[in-house]
Amino acid sequence: MSLLKTYKNIDLKIKLILFFLLSLGCAWFFEFILFKSSYISIDRIVIYTGLIYFLSMHLIFNINKLYNFMYHKRYIIGTVLFIFIVINGYNGSSIGYYKYYIQPNIEVTDSQPIFGVPRAIRSDEWLIMTPITLSQTSENVDFANNNPLLMARDSNVNMFPQLPTRNISILSNLFMTGFLFLNAEMGFSFYWFGKLFVMFFGSFELCMLFAKKNKLYALMGAIMITFAPAIQWWYPLSILMYGQLAIVFLDRFLKSTKWKMKLVYTFLLALSGSGYIMCVYPAWQVPFGYMFLGLVIWVFIDNNYKFNYRDLGYLFLSVLMMIGIVAPALINSMEVVNATMSTVYPGERFITGGYGWPQLFDYFNTIYLPFRDSPNSSEFSQFIGLFPIPLMMAGWLSFKNFRNKKHDPLLTILIFLCVFIGLWNVVELPSFIAKITFMYMSFPQRSNIVIGLICIYLIVHIMAVYQQDDATSLTERLVSVASTIVVIVAGILYSYDILPGYLSLKMMLLSSAVLGFPILILLQNNRKLNKWIAVYLILLLLGVGATVNPVNKGLSIIYDKPFAKEIRKIATAEPNARWIVVGEDAMISNYMVANGAKVINSVNFYPNKELWEKIDTSKKYTDVYNRYARVAISLTTTQTTFRLPHPDFFVINLTVNDVCVLKADYIAAKEDITSFTSDKLDLRQTYNLDGLRIYKVNCN
């Protein structure tokens, strides 16, 4: 007791200094002794120190006062943290995977992640979007609307893909604006973590509406959404981020009485709406669109809104702003849009649903994805929404409300949305219904994560609004236990059916305990227990979500390899030189684009039919290359052929004569290709280091 009394009497400033020194000492201990890292990272020590120091605040200040302070200063704290992250150039990309493909024996600064490991399955990010986004920073592009590097032709990048440009349409993706006023590393950090911060704060503010301003449950909901495996493996699911922001801004707009604030929210609605449109991925835009339409209706009901023409004028202005942001990109990209719509993949896709509903239980597998490889972690990721428990509770509560002549519009709307979207996963719809609802554009395995998200919304609302103080009866406890067992058994069986053999017996038992516990407590919905289960779910989601993506510093893996420097050297000296990459893995073509090379077989975001028809004069292989795809080239001495190993990847077996038809000036390859020299084609090796070669092409 004397020690405790002495501690309480210590001056606050001295406590802060002592705990800072203690946090720093613990950070060094973690780095050097506990984790025995393969290399010493000052960044890791700084981050450890910050995290431990934050935890120590719980011993210095009153916890309620601490979190109330953080709540009121949340945007200031968030801004300071974000600035710290951007200045240090941190990012969560899996570009570290290039270490295995680009001169693996040559190390560069910051090539190792600070935390975590790069994820090969995130190839859409590290192999495609990150390098082509960085290509916009090249001197040969300089954020132009048309990128001359992609496919070695002027490719419009206002919409598909949407890359950073000096165009008003960039307002639909404000996170890309960082590239315009920061260096590449900071711009990429701004782009990467900006989305994470906005997702978190947007989710928090929306959950505050569902939780009737209960901060703990809103925080729980924000973390369950932001760090959900479905978000982190598909990072960042911008469609959800923009949609949630739109609902929050609409609510603030309806509550505002001053015209200045209404004008601010009018503009913010335009930004979020244009961002949603410019995501250009109907497979999620359609089912999420129905969900957000339901939430729009709820916001009007919740605000007891009475129509007036002034608000209609503001909303009309918001639509005009939205058009003003989106229209330039759409007009500039019309050729690309038409080409994409006429493709075999994804343009001709028509789906009628009727499958995929077992994946609603995939959260039993999901909790292990960061720690154990699966065939496709992104495809199997899900929101940990404890389906179907929240839906069952919502149905029972709605029945009780109806019996007591009460009404909860949010419960009714969310239940309806679950049923409507769930039908897409259970029943194969007639083609005309699939078409008029636009659901034909969405895979059931995409739309089912919307149900997982709605379950989280329901958890937040039910825990905050319907929690009870009284202890549950024996009958209620028995029903809770029985329901928990049924859901656990169903979850284990269906998760095994989805990924046979993925879960061992021990993992099944662990899943049953880890997920059965919150299900059981949630069913009782007791006020005292709910607080603890909220903390439990927060820690669980941080454990299985925050561990998905690595934390890196800088872009040295992209720019500092000798091969990258050689590419930039040639691209600077010969800015019009055209390249092809030989090799069936197609792993370095976009990497070269990031360094300023015009690569013919970089990713085809839309079909490069005019070029490929020059070597496929009979148009025999049109269905192969009339699609979005990565493109690999393999040299041959026989005849040029195309083959399609995957829907989004084709290989060209290219004759040496057709190298000249493609007007290639350089070839990059991992193997020696000098044997393909002929009377018409001269290949002179100009670079050879650690398994990567460059050849100068001369056509006779």
N, C-alpha and C positions, 0 to 999 in steps of 0.2 A: 504493500500500500504506500509505503514511503517513496518507493521509486516512481509510482504512478503520480503521487502528489508532486514530486520533484519535476517530473516531465511536464505536468500541467503548468508549473510555474516558470518554465523556460520561456524566454522572449520569443515571439513569433518569428522575427527575422533570423534568430539563431536556429530555430527549428527548420526553417526553409533552407538555410545554408547546410545544416547537418544532413538533412535528408537528400539534398542534392549531391553532396559528397558521397553519401551512402549509395545512392542510385548509380553514380558514376563508378564506384567500386564494384557494385554488383554487375554492371554492364561489362567491365573488364574481366570479371570472373567468368561470366557466361561465355565471352568471346575466347578466352585463352584456356580455360580449364573444363567447363561443363560441356560445351558443344565441340571443342577441339576442332575448330574450323580448319579447312585446308589452306586458307589464306586469311590474313588479318584485314578486316574492313573497318575503317574509321566510321564510315556511314552506319554500319551495323551497331557499333558502340554508341553512336549518337542516338540512334533510334531506340536501342535498349534503354539508354539513360532516360529519354523522354517518357517511355512507357512506364518504367519503374517509378520515376518521379511523380507521374500522374497517379499511380496506385498509392504512393506514399501520402498524397494529399488527403486520402481517406482517414489517415491517422492524425492529420494536423487540423483539419477543419470539420465542422459538423456536416455529416453526409447530406442531409436535406438541404442545408444552405449551399453546399458545394454544387449540387446538381441544379438547384434553382438559379444560382449564379450562371452556370453553364447554359441553362435554358435561355435565360434572358440575353446572354452575350453569345448565343450560338453562332450567329452569322459573323461576328467579329472573330471568334475563335476559329471558325471554319476558314475565313479569309486568310488569317495569319498562317494557319497550317498549310493551306493551299499554296500561298506564296513561298513558304519554306520548301515545299515539294518541287515547285516549278524551278526555283533558283538552283536547286541541286540536280535538276534534270532527271528525276526519278520517273520510271514508267513501269507498267506491268506487262509489257509485251513478252512474247516467247521467242523474240528474235535471237536469243541465245542459242537456239537450235541450229543457226547457221554455222556454229562452231564445228559441227560434224560434217558440213558440206563445203565450207570455204576454208581451205588451208588449215586443217585441224591441228597441225603441229606448230602453228605460229600463234602465240598468245598476244593479245592486245590489252590495253588498259581497260578495266571495268568489264571484261568479257564474261566474268562470273556473276551470277545473280547475287544480290545482297541477301535475299531470302528466297526460299522456294526453288523450284526447278522449272525450266521451260517445258511447255506442253506441246508435243508433236501434233496432237489432234486439233490444236488451234491453228491449223494451217491456213485457213481463210484469213486469219489475222497476220501471222508472221511471214507467211509465204506470199501473200497477195496484197492485202490492204495496206500494211505498214510500208513495204518498199515502194509501192506505186504512189502512196501519199507523200512520201519523202521525195519522190522524183519531181514533185512540183517545186521544191526548193532549189533544184538544179539551175545553174546559170543559163542553160539552154532552154529552160521553160519559164522560170521567173513568174510562177503563179498565173500563167496565161489560161484562157478558157479552153484552148486546144493544146493538148500535150503531144509534142512530136515524137516522144520517146516510146510510148505505148504502141506496140505493133509496128513501130518505125513509120508511123503515119500520123497526121494530125487527128487526134482523138479527142472529142469533146468530153470534158470532165466536169460539167456543171451539174449533172444529174445521175448518170449511170456509167461510171462511178461518180460520186460527188466528192471532189477533191478541193483543197484550198485554192481559191482564185480571188482575184481582185474584181469581184462581181457582187452586186447587191444580194444575189441569191445565197451568198455565204452566211447571211443573217439567219438562214434556216438551220445552220450548223455553227453556232457561235464558238464552239470549242476549236474549230479549225482556224479561227481568226488569230490565235496565238502564233501561228506560223508567219503571219504577216508583219509582226513587230518584234518577234523574239528569234533567237538563233534556232537551228533545227532541233537541238536537244531540248531546249526549254519549250519550244513550240510543241514538240511531241509530248512532253510531260503535261503541258497545258491541255492538250487534246485528250490525253489518256485519263488523267485524274479529274479533269473538269467534269466529265460525264459521270464519274463515280460520286463526286460531291453533290452534283445536281440531282442525281438519282436518289441519294440518301435524303437530302433536304425536301425534295418533292414528295417522296414517300412519307416522310415524317409529317409534313403539313397535311397531307391527305388523310393519314391515319389519325391525326388530331381531330379531323371532322368526324371520322367513324367512331372515335373513342370519346367524343364529347369533351375534348380537351384534357383527357387523362394522359399525362406526359409519359408515364412508364409504359403503358400499353401502346402508345404512339411510337415510342422508341423501339419497343419490341417489334412492332409491325415494320418499321423502317429498316431494321436490321434483318428481319426475316425476308424482306423483299430485296434489299440491296445486296446482301451476301447470300442470297439463295443460289444453289448450284445452277439453276436454270438461267440466272443472270450472269454468274461468273464464267460459266463455260461458254456462253454465247456472247459474252461481254460486248456492249453493255445493255443490249436490248433497248436501243434508243426509242423504239416505238412506244414502249411502256413508259419510259422517262418523259417523253413529250406529252403523252396522253394524260398522265397523272398531273403534270404541271398545268395543263389546260383546265382540268377540273378544279384545281386549287385556285387558279386565276379567275375562273368563272365565278366561283363562290365569293371571292374577294370583290369582284366586280359588282355582284348583286348586293353585297352588304354595304358597299361604298355609297356615301351620300354626296361627297364633294366631286365636282366635275373633273378636277385635276387628277384625282386618284382613279376615277373611272377611265380617264384618257390613258393613264399609265397601264392599267390592266387591259385596256383595249389593245394597246401595243404588245403587251406580253402574251395575250391570247393569240395575236397574229404570229408572233415568233414561234410559240409552241405548236400552233396549227400548221404552219409552213414546215416546221421540223418534222412533224408526223408525216406529212405528205411526201417530203423529200427522202424519207427512209426507203421508199420504193421497194417494199417487200410485201406483196399482198398476202402471202401465206400467213403472216402475222397481223398485217394491217386490218384484214377483214374481221377475224374473230375478236381481236382487241377493239376494233371499231364498234362492234355490237356492245361490248362491255362498257366502253366509254359513253356510248349513246345512252345506255341505261343509267349510268352515273350522272350524266347531264340532266336527265329527267328527275333523278333524286335530288340534285342540287336545287332545282327550281322548287320542288315540293318542300324540301327542308327549309328553304328561305321564305316559305309562304308567299312566293313571288306573285305580284299582281302586274299584269302587262302594262307597259307604257311606251309611247312612241319614242321618247328620248333614248331609252336604253336600246331600242331597236336600231336607232340611228348609230349609236356607238358600235353595236355588233356588226352593222352593215359596213361601218368604217373599218372594223377589224378584218372583215372578209376582203375588202378592197386592199388593205395593207398586205394581207396574205397573198392575194393575187399579184400584187406588185413585187413581192419577194420571189414567188415561185415562177411567175410567167417568163422572166428573162432566161432562166435555166431551161424551162420547158421549150421555149422557142428555139434556143440555141441547140437543144438536144433532140429536136423532133426527128431528125434522121436516125439518131441512135435509138430512140423509142420505137420507131417503126421497124427498124431492123431487129430489135429485141423481141417485139411482139410477133414477128414472123419466124422466129427460130423454132427448131425442133425441141430444144431445151433452153430455157423453161417455157417458151412462148406457147407451145401446143398442149401444155399440161391441162388436163381436165379431170377432176377428182369428184367422186360422189360419196365418199365417206364410208362409214360402217365398220371401221376397225380402229384399233389403237387404244381402246378404253382401258385395257389392263395396265397401260403405262401410267395411269393415274396413281397406281400403287408403287411406282418406280422410286419413290423417295426412300424405300427400304434399301435399294441399291445405291442411291445417290450419295448417302452419307459416307460411302467408302471411296468414291471416285477420285478424290485428291490423293489417296494413299495406295490405291491398287489399280493398275491399268485395266481398262475394259476395251472392248472392240471399238467403241465410239462414245466417249464420255459426254460429248456435247449432245448427241442424239438421245442419250439415256438420262440426261439431267432433268430435274423436276423441282418445283417449289415444294418445300417441306410444309405443306398445308394440312397434314394429318387427315387427308381425305379418307373416308366420307364423313368423319365425325362432325366437323363444323356444319356440313350440309344437313345432317340428321338433326343436330341441335337447333338449327335455324328453322327446320320444318316443324319441330315440336313447339318451339317458342311462338312461331306464327300461328299454330293451331290454338295455343293458349291465349294469345292476343285476340284472335277471332272470337273465341268463346267468351272472353271478358269484354268484348266490344272495343278492343284497342287495335291500333294499327301501327306497324313499323314499316314504312315504305322501303327503307334500305334492305331489310330482310327479304321482303317480297320481291324486289327487283333482283337482288343477288341470287335468290333461289331460281327465279325465272331464267336468268342468264345461264346458270349452271345446267339447267334442264335443256335449254335451247342448244347451247354449244355441245353439251354432253350427247345429245341425239346424233350429232355429226360423228361421234366416236362409236356409236352403238348401231345405228340404223343406216343402211345405204339408201340415200335419198334418190328420188327420180331426177333425171338429168335436168328437167326444166326448173325444179325447185332449187337444185344446186346452182343453176345459172342465175336465176332471178335474185337469189340471196347472196351471190358472189362467193359462196363458200367453196365452189369448185376450184378456186385459186389456192385453197389452204389444205395442207396435209392434216389429217386427224392427229398425228403425233406432234404437230405444231400447236394446234388449237387446244389440246388437252392441258397444256401448261397454263392456259387462261383459267381453267377450272381450279388448278392448284393455287393460282394467285387469288381468285375469289374466295377460296377457303381461308386464306390468310386474312383477307378483309373481314370475313365473318368471325374469325377468332378474335380479332381486335375489337370488333363491335360487341360481340357477345360477352367477352370478359369485362369490358368497361361498363356496359349498360345493363346486363342481366345477371351480374354476379350477385350472390346472396350471402347474407351473414349467418343464417341458420345452418346448423349441421344437417347433412342429408340423412334421410331415413334409411333404414336397413334395406328396404325394397329398392330405393334409388341406388344404393351402393352395389347391390347385387346386379342390377341392370347395367351399371357402369362397368363392373368387372366383366360381365358376360359380353358386353359390346366391345370392350377392349380386346378380349381374347379373340373374338370373331374377326376384328379388323387386323390383328396381328397375324392370325392364320392366313387370312386372305392376302395380306401384304407379302408374307413370305412365299406363298404359293405362286402368286402372280409375278413377283420379282424374280423367282427362280425360272418361271416360264419365259420371261423376257430375256434373261441372261443365264442360261443353264450352266450350273457349275461355278458361277461367279462367287456366290456366298457359300462359305464353308459352314459346317454345323455350328462352330463357335461364333462365326459372324452372324448367323441367323439368330442365335440366342442373344448376342449383344444388341442386334437391331431390335429384337423384341423388347429388351429392357430399356434401351435408349429412347425408343419411340413409344413404347407402351406406357411409360411413366407419364409423359405429358398428356397422352390421350386420356388416361384414367383420371388425372387431376382435372383436366379441362371438362370432362363430363360432369364432375361434381360442381364445378364453377363456384367455388367458395372464395370469398373476398381475401381471406388471409393466405390461402394456398395459391391463389392466382398470382400474387406478387412474386412468390418464389418460382412459380412455373414460368413467369415472364423472364426472370433473370436466367433461368435454366435454358430457355429457348434462345435468348440472346447469345449465351456462351456456346450453345450447340451450333448455331448458324455461323458464328465467327470461326469456329473450329473447322467446319466442313465447307465454308464459303470463302473466307479470307485466305485460305491456304491453296486455292486453286491456281491463281496466277502468280508468277514470280515478281519480285521487286528488283529492278535493275537501275543502274545509273548510267546515263549517257547512251550514245549510239556508236561507240567505238567498234562494235562487231560489224556494223554496216560500213563505216567510213575508213577505218584504220588498218584493215588487212592490206598487205602488199598488192593483192589482186585488185582490190577496190581502188587503190591509188593509181594503178596502171590503167584501169578502165577510165578513170577521170582524166588522166594525162592524155590518153588517145582522144577522148570525147572533146577535150578542150582544143586540141590541135586539129582534129577533124570532126567538127560538130555535125556534119551531114553523113558521116560514116554509118552504114547499116550493118547490123550484127545478126548472126544466128547462133544459137547455142545447141551443140550436139550432145546428146545424152538422153536416155529414156526416162530419167527421173525428173527432169524439168525443174530442178531445184535452184538454179542460179540465174535464170533469165530475168526474173523480177529484181533480184539483187543487183544485177547490172544496170537495170533501169533506174534504180535508186541512186546510182552513181553517174547518171547522165548519158548512158548508152542507148542508142536507138535499136531496140531488140525486136526483130521481126516476129519471133515466136514467144514474146512475152504474153501474159494472160490476155485472151480475147474476151473482153467484156461484152462485145457484140461481134457478130461474124465478120471476118475479114474476107468476105466471099470474092471480092474483085481480085485479090492477090492469089488466093488458093485456087481459083479457077484458071489461073495461068499455068499451073502445074497439074490441074485436073480438067483438061480441055473438054473431055467428054461429060463432065459433071456427074461422074459415076459416084463420087463420094460426098455429094452435097449434104446428105443427112448427117454425115460425120462432123463436118465443120460448120454447119449452120446452127451454131449454138454458142452459149457462154462456155468457155473451157480454158484450161491450161493446155499448152501445146508443147510437145516434145518432138525432137527431130533426130532421126537416126540415118546415117549415110548408107547408101547401097550402090552397087554397080549395075543392078538389074533394071527395075522400073519403079517409078514413084507410086506408092500406095498409101492409103490412110486406114487407120484402124481405131476403134473406140473401146478401150479397156473399161472406161467408166463414163457415166453420163456427162461429167464435167471435165473430161480429160481425153484428148486424142493424140495419137502418135503418127508422125509422117515419116515413112521410109522414103527418103529423098535421094534421087540419083544425083551424081556429081554434076551432071549437065544442068539440072534444075537449080543448083546452087546459084548459077549465073542468071537463070531466069528470075530468081527472087532478088537479084541485084545486091547480094551480100558483099560487103567489103571486108568483114572480119568474121572469124569463127572462134568461139570459145568452146573448149572441150576438156574433158578430164583424161581422155585417152589420146594416144598418138594417131592422128588421122592422115599423116603424110602419104600413106599408101594409096589414098584416093586421088592423088595427083594424076592428071591425065593430059592429053594434048590440048583439051579445052579449059582445063582448070589447074592452076598452079597454087599450091598451098605452101606458104613460107612461115615457119614457126618464128614468132618474135618474142615469145614469153613462155617460160616453163619454170614453175616454182610450186613445190608441195602439192603436186597432183593437178594443177590447173595450167592449161596451155592456151595461148592465143595464136591464131594463124592469120596472116594477111592473105586475102583472096585476090588472085589475078585471073581474070577470064580472058581467054585467047579467042 
